[in-house]
Amino acid sequence: MFIKPHVRLTQTPRCEKQTQSLSSHTLTTTTDIRPELRDARHVGQYRLWLQFTDGREGIVDFSDDLWGDDLSPLRDLETFAELSYDDALATLTWERGGIDISPTYLYSKLERLQ
């Protein structure tokens, strides 16, 4: 299945942390930016091809991730192949089972491969 979500050209901050030191009177802002999911395809079994806005792409196997009652609907290969893109969440979702996977988790799985 080919997913063609709206392509975003900007990156969204995943988290922003601000700290203030009373002794030095300085304010430090640290932003950890994760690219957004640009495209995804089911490529067979429990594998998805993912592409992010920073150009990182690859095939990720989710067969070891589908444990527990919440993800049990995705153990059915037909259901797993029915992924879609939720624009509001900016991530992959599965209507059957009401399941979505965090874009941060998707990116981290891809990072571990490269």
N, C-alpha and C positions, 0 to 999 in steps of 0.2 A: 504494500500500500504506500502510495506517495503522498506526503503531507506537504503542502505549500503554504506555510503561515506567512503573515505579513512580514516582510523583511524589515528589520529595524537597523538603522545605521548608527544608532547611539548605544552606549553601554549604560546599564543601570547599576547604581551602587548596591552591593549586597548588604553591606552594613557600614555605618559610619560611627566612629567612636570619638568622643571629645573628652579630654581630661584637662584639668586646671591644677597647677601647682601653686599653692599659696606662698611658698618661699621664693619662687622665682617669678611669680606673676606672669606666667606664660600660658598660652592656650595652644594645645596641640590637637590637630585633627588628622585622623588616619582613615582613609577610605580604601576598602578592599573591593575592587570592582570585578565582577564576573561578567563575561560576555553573555549575550542572550542566545537562546536557541534559534537558529535560522531555519533549519530544515531537518527532517527525520523520515526514515523509511524503514518498514519492516523488511528484513532480508532473509527471513526463514528461521524456523524454530523460535527461540527466545532471544534472537539477536536483532538489534536495531542499528542502522547507520545514522549517526548524529553529526550535525554540522552547526558550529557556533559562529557568531559574528566576528570573532578574532581569527577565523580561518581554520581553527582546530576541528578536525573531523576524524571519524573512524567508526568501526563496528564494535559495539559493546554487547556482551552476552549477559542477559539477566536471569539465566536459568538458576543461579545460586541465590538470587535475591527474592524469589517468589515464595517465601515461607510465611507462615502465620495466616490467621483467618481473614485479615483485611485484604490480603493480596491473592487469596485462593481463586477468585474468578480468572485471574490472569494465567493460571496454570493450564487453562484450556487454550490450546494454540490458536483456535479460531478467534477467541475473544482477544488474545494478546495481539493478534494481527490487526484488530479493529481500532488502532490508536488514532487519535485526532489531536489537534492543536487547540488549546484554550487560550485565546488572545488576552483575556483578563488576567489569567494566571501566568501567562507567557511560558507555558510548559505543555508536556504531553499529558493527555487524559484518556481514560477509557470509560465510555458512557455506561457500559454494562459493568456494574459493580461500583460506579461512582468513584473511580480511582484516578489520582494524579500523582506524578512523581516530581519532586522538587527539581527545578532546573539546576540548582547548586549540586544536588546529588548526581544528576546526569553528567554535569561537567566534571565532577570529581572522578567518576567512573572512567571517563574518557582520558582524563589526565594520567591516571594510573597505568594506562596502556602505552603512553608515550614517554 
